[in-house]
């Protein structure tokens, strides 16, 4: 049940960077790392995950020092390497030794081997979904980005996988992909040849998020109680009218447990009640999508 708690009209702060990444597996070149597609053939996976890592700061010193924007930008570009790069300072996606089908980094399956993901950069890499483990691609421990401590989104590392990590998407020589000059002219380059050709299978849309696009819920969402028992509430605010809302809950295996869809909702605060009496004890992922854009994900712990 979705209940409008308050309707209002005001202009929220929109200091965010919108990013949409689209991967067309038909245009990938190496069959060994094209998610089973490539060479004109589409990948056929129902689910593809984006494993993304962001570089925001010069970390050559013992302490994180983000005071010099020029030093930060130079460092983030200089750390582009085929593997185990220092670009991966803030990682979203679970890979490591065992890939997880848990909804974190799940892309939209658009059909014909095309997959996409969109998010607000500052929220996506500062959320609770950021990995804090030393994963397959990272040479430094990942941590959530504390935007208040400085740094900007300069370079982003990218690899893609199916649900269990047995099939991956990388560059022409199966090395990591990178988005550079994120705040200028975003370009996808190949870790195996950073100065060579750009990667033809990917397109990106990056720009300052305006009122019509800033649909992030990270600052405006509360799940309580958490941990929960018989039920819990999802309290959130919409800052754009005529918005389609989809609330989905996944278990730790990535299985969809529940889905509620509400069309054309107005600006305001909403309360969504979830009955969790039938849920097995454990961790679940709550995902809120606005107009098919995954705006917020958060874990909820069910106890008995």
C-alpha positions as CSV (number, residue, x, y, z in Angstrom):
1,X,0.0,0.0,0.0
2,X,1.4,3.4,-1.1
3,X,0.2,6.3,1.0
4,X,0.9,10.0,0.1
5,X,1.8,11.7,3.3
6,X,2.3,15.2,2.0
7,X,2.1,16.9,-1.4
8,X,4.2,20.0,-2.0
9,X,6.0,21.9,-4.8
10,X,9.5,23.2,-4.2
11,X,12.8,23.2,-6.0
12,X,15.3,20.7,-4.3
13,X,19.0,20.9,-4.5
14,X,20.2,19.3,-7.7
15,X,24.0,19.1,-7.2
16,X,24.4,15.6,-8.7
17,X,26.0,14.0,-11.8
18,X,23.7,11.9,-13.9
19,X,25.3,8.9,-15.6
20,X,23.8,6.3,-18.0
21,X,26.0,3.5,-19.4
22,X,24.8,1.4,-22.3
23,X,26.5,-1.8,-23.4
24,X,25.8,-3.4,-26.8
25,X,27.3,-6.8,-26.7
26,X,26.9,-7.3,-30.5
27,X,29.6,-4.7,-30.9
28,X,32.1,-6.3,-28.6
29,X,35.1,-7.9,-30.3
30,X,36.6,-10.7,-28.3
31,X,34.3,-13.8,-27.8
32,X,36.2,-14.7,-24.7
33,X,35.1,-11.6,-22.8
34,X,31.9,-10.4,-24.6
35,X,29.3,-12.0,-22.2
36,X,28.8,-14.8,-24.7
37,X,28.1,-12.3,-27.5
38,X,30.3,-10.2,-29.8
39,X,31.1,-10.1,-33.5
40,X,27.5,-9.2,-34.3
41,X,26.0,-11.8,-32.0
42,X,24.0,-10.6,-28.9
43,X,24.5,-11.9,-25.4
44,X,21.4,-13.7,-24.2
45,X,21.7,-13.4,-20.4
46,X,18.5,-12.4,-18.6
47,X,20.7,-10.6,-16.1
48,X,23.9,-8.7,-16.5
49,X,25.7,-6.9,-13.7
50,X,27.9,-3.8,-13.9
51,X,30.9,-3.9,-11.6
52,X,32.0,-0.3,-11.3
53,X,34.8,1.5,-9.4
54,X,35.3,5.2,-9.1
55,X,38.4,7.2,-8.6
56,X,37.9,10.5,-6.9
57,X,41.2,11.4,-5.1
58,X,45.0,11.2,-5.1
59,X,45.8,8.3,-2.6
60,X,49.6,8.2,-3.1
61,X,50.1,9.6,0.4
62,X,49.4,7.6,3.6
63,X,46.4,9.7,4.2
64,X,43.6,10.4,1.7
65,X,44.3,14.0,0.4
66,X,41.7,15.4,-2.0
67,X,42.7,19.1,-1.6
68,X,44.3,19.4,-5.1
69,X,41.9,18.9,-8.0
70,X,44.6,18.9,-10.6
71,X,46.6,16.3,-8.6
72,X,43.5,14.2,-8.1
73,X,42.6,14.2,-11.8
74,X,46.2,13.4,-12.9
75,X,46.4,10.6,-10.4
76,X,43.1,9.0,-11.5
77,X,44.1,9.0,-15.1
78,X,47.6,7.8,-14.5
79,X,46.3,4.8,-12.6
80,X,44.6,3.2,-15.6
81,X,46.1,-0.2,-15.9
82,X,44.9,-3.5,-17.4
83,X,44.2,-5.0,-14.0
84,X,44.4,-4.3,-10.3
85,X,44.1,-0.6,-10.8
86,X,44.1,2.1,-8.1
87,X,41.1,3.6,-9.9
88,X,38.9,1.2,-7.9
89,X,38.6,3.3,-4.8
90,X,34.8,3.1,-4.4
91,X,33.4,-0.2,-5.8
92,X,29.7,-1.0,-6.4
93,X,29.2,-4.7,-7.3
94,X,29.9,-8.0,-5.7
95,X,32.4,-10.2,-7.5
96,X,35.5,-11.2,-5.6
97,X,36.0,-15.0,-5.4
98,X,32.3,-15.6,-5.6
99,X,30.0,-13.4,-7.7
100,X,26.6,-12.7,-6.1
101,X,23.2,-12.4,-7.7
102,X,21.9,-9.9,-5.2
103,X,20.7,-7.0,-7.3
104,X,23.6,-4.7,-6.6
105,X,24.8,-3.3,-10.0
106,X,22.0,-5.1,-11.9
107,X,21.6,-3.6,-15.4
108,X,18.3,-3.1,-17.3
109,X,18.0,-5.8,-20.0
110,X,16.8,-3.8,-23.1
111,X,16.8,-6.7,-25.6
112,X,19.0,-7.8,-28.5
113,X,22.0,-8.0,-26.3
114,X,21.8,-4.4,-25.0
115,X,22.1,-3.7,-21.3
116,X,22.1,-0.3,-19.5
117,X,22.4,1.2,-16.0
118,X,21.8,4.7,-14.8
119,X,22.4,6.4,-11.5
120,X,23.5,9.6,-9.8
121,X,27.2,9.3,-9.4
122,X,27.6,11.0,-6.0
123,X,24.8,8.9,-4.5
124,X,25.7,5.6,-6.1
125,X,29.3,5.5,-4.9
126,X,28.6,6.8,-1.4
127,X,25.7,4.4,-0.6
128,X,25.7,1.3,1.7
129,X,26.0,-0.8,-1.5
130,X,29.7,0.2,-1.9
131,X,31.9,-2.9,-1.3
132,X,34.3,-2.7,1.6
133,X,36.2,-5.8,0.6
134,X,39.3,-6.3,-1.6
135,X,37.7,-7.7,-4.7
136,X,39.0,-9.1,-8.0
137,X,39.7,-5.8,-9.7
138,X,40.7,-3.6,-6.8
139,X,44.3,-3.0,-5.7
140,X,43.1,-1.0,-2.7
141,X,40.4,-1.6,-0.1
142,X,37.1,-0.1,-1.4
143,X,35.2,2.3,0.8
144,X,32.0,4.4,0.4
145,X,32.8,7.9,-1.0
146,X,32.4,10.6,1.6
147,X,31.6,13.5,-0.7
148,X,32.0,16.0,2.1
149,X,35.7,15.1,2.3
150,X,36.4,16.2,-1.2
151,X,37.2,14.6,-4.5
152,X,35.3,14.5,-7.7
153,X,34.3,11.7,-10.2
154,X,37.3,11.7,-12.5
155,X,37.8,8.1,-13.7
156,X,35.5,5.0,-13.5
157,X,36.6,1.4,-13.9
158,X,34.1,-1.0,-15.5
159,X,33.7,-4.7,-16.0
160,X,30.5,-6.7,-16.6
161,X,29.4,-10.2,-15.7
162,X,26.5,-12.6,-15.7
163,X,24.9,-13.7,-12.4
164,X,27.6,-16.1,-11.3
165,X,30.6,-14.5,-12.9
166,X,31.3,-17.3,-15.3
167,X,30.9,-15.0,-18.3
168,X,32.4,-11.5,-18.3
169,X,32.5,-8.4,-20.5
170,X,35.8,-6.5,-20.9
171,X,37.9,-4.8,-23.6
172,X,39.3,-6.4,-26.8
173,X,42.1,-8.1,-24.9
174,X,39.9,-9.0,-21.9
175,X,41.2,-6.2,-19.7
176,X,39.3,-3.6,-17.7
177,X,37.4,-0.7,-19.3
178,X,37.6,2.8,-18.1
179,X,35.5,6.0,-18.4
180,X,37.8,9.0,-18.4
181,X,37.1,12.8,-18.2
182,X,33.8,12.1,-16.6
183,X,33.1,15.8,-15.9
184,X,34.3,17.0,-19.3
185,X,33.9,14.8,-22.4
186,X,33.3,11.3,-21.0
187,X,35.1,8.7,-23.1
188,X,35.4,4.9,-22.8
189,X,38.9,3.6,-23.2
190,X,40.4,0.2,-23.1
191,X,42.8,-0.8,-20.2
192,X,44.9,-2.9,-22.6
193,X,45.5,0.2,-24.8
194,X,44.6,3.5,-23.1
195,X,46.0,5.6,-25.9
196,X,44.4,3.6,-28.6
197,X,40.9,3.4,-30.0
198,X,37.9,4.0,-27.8
199,X,35.6,1.0,-27.0
200,X,32.9,0.8,-29.7
201,X,30.4,-1.3,-27.7
202,X,29.6,1.3,-25.1
203,X,27.9,4.7,-25.0
204,X,27.6,7.0,-22.0
205,X,25.4,10.0,-21.1
206,X,26.9,12.1,-18.3
207,X,25.7,15.6,-17.4
208,X,24.6,17.7,-14.4
209,X,21.3,16.4,-13.2
210,X,18.5,18.9,-13.3
211,X,15.1,18.9,-11.6
212,X,13.6,16.6,-14.3
213,X,16.3,14.0,-13.8
214,X,17.3,14.2,-10.1
215,X,15.1,11.4,-8.9
216,X,17.6,10.0,-6.4
217,X,16.1,8.9,-3.1
218,X,19.3,8.4,-1.2
219,X,18.8,11.5,0.9
220,X,15.1,11.1,1.2
221,X,14.4,7.5,2.1
222,X,14.0,5.7,5.4
223,X,13.3,2.0,6.1
224,X,12.2,1.2,9.6
225,X,12.3,-0.7,11.7
226,X,15.5,-2.3,10.4
227,X,16.1,-5.0,11.5
228,X,12.4,-5.9,11.0
229,X,10.1,-8.7,12.0
230,X,6.5,-9.0,10.8
231,X,6.5,-5.8,8.7
232,X,8.5,-2.7,7.9
233,X,7.8,0.7,6.3
234,X,9.6,2.4,3.4
235,X,9.3,6.2,3.7
236,X,10.5,8.2,0.7
237,X,10.0,11.5,-1.1
238,X,9.4,12.1,-4.8
239,X,10.8,15.4,-6.2
240,X,9.3,15.1,-9.6
241,X,5.6,14.6,-10.5
242,X,4.0,12.1,-12.8
243,X,6.6,9.5,-11.8
244,X,6.1,5.7,-12.1
245,X,7.3,4.0,-8.9
246,X,8.4,0.3,-8.8
247,X,9.3,-1.2,-5.4
248,X,11.0,-4.6,-5.6
249,X,12.5,-6.8,-2.9
250,X,15.2,-9.5,-3.6
251,X,16.7,-12.2,-1.4
252,X,20.4,-12.7,-1.2
253,X,20.4,-15.1,-4.2
254,X,18.8,-12.3,-6.3
255,X,15.4,-13.9,-6.4
256,X,12.5,-11.4,-6.7
257,X,10.4,-11.8,-3.6
258,X,7.9,-9.0,-4.1
259,X,7.1,-6.3,-6.6
260,X,4.7,-3.3,-6.3
261,X,4.1,-0.8,-9.1
262,X,2.4,2.6,-8.8
263,X,1.9,4.7,-11.9
264,X,2.0,8.5,-12.3
265,X,2.7,9.5,-8.7
266,X,2.8,13.1,-7.6
267,X,5.5,15.1,-5.8
268,X,5.5,14.5,-2.1
269,X,6.3,12.0,0.8
270,X,5.0,8.4,0.6
271,X,4.8,5.5,3.0
272,X,5.0,1.9,1.6
273,X,4.2,-0.9,4.0
274,X,5.8,-4.3,3.4
275,X,4.5,-7.4,5.2
276,X,7.5,-9.5,5.9
277,X,5.8,-12.2,8.1
278,X,6.4,-14.8,5.3
279,X,10.0,-13.9,4.7
280,X,12.7,-16.3,5.9
281,X,15.1,-14.6,8.4
282,X,18.1,-13.0,6.6
283,X,19.2,-10.1,4.5
284,X,17.0,-8.7,1.7
285,X,17.6,-6.0,-0.9
286,X,15.0,-3.2,-1.3
287,X,15.1,-1.6,-4.7
288,X,13.1,1.5,-5.7
289,X,12.9,2.4,-9.4
290,X,11.5,5.7,-10.7
291,X,10.5,5.7,-14.4
292,X,12.6,2.5,-14.8
293,X,15.6,4.3,-13.2
294,X,17.0,2.4,-10.2
295,X,17.0,5.4,-7.8
296,X,17.7,3.7,-4.5
297,X,18.8,0.3,-3.1
298,X,19.1,-0.6,0.6
299,X,19.5,-3.7,2.7
300,X,16.9,-4.7,5.3
301,X,17.5,-7.4,7.9
302,X,14.6,-9.7,8.8
303,X,14.8,-11.4,12.2
304,X,12.5,-13.7,14.2
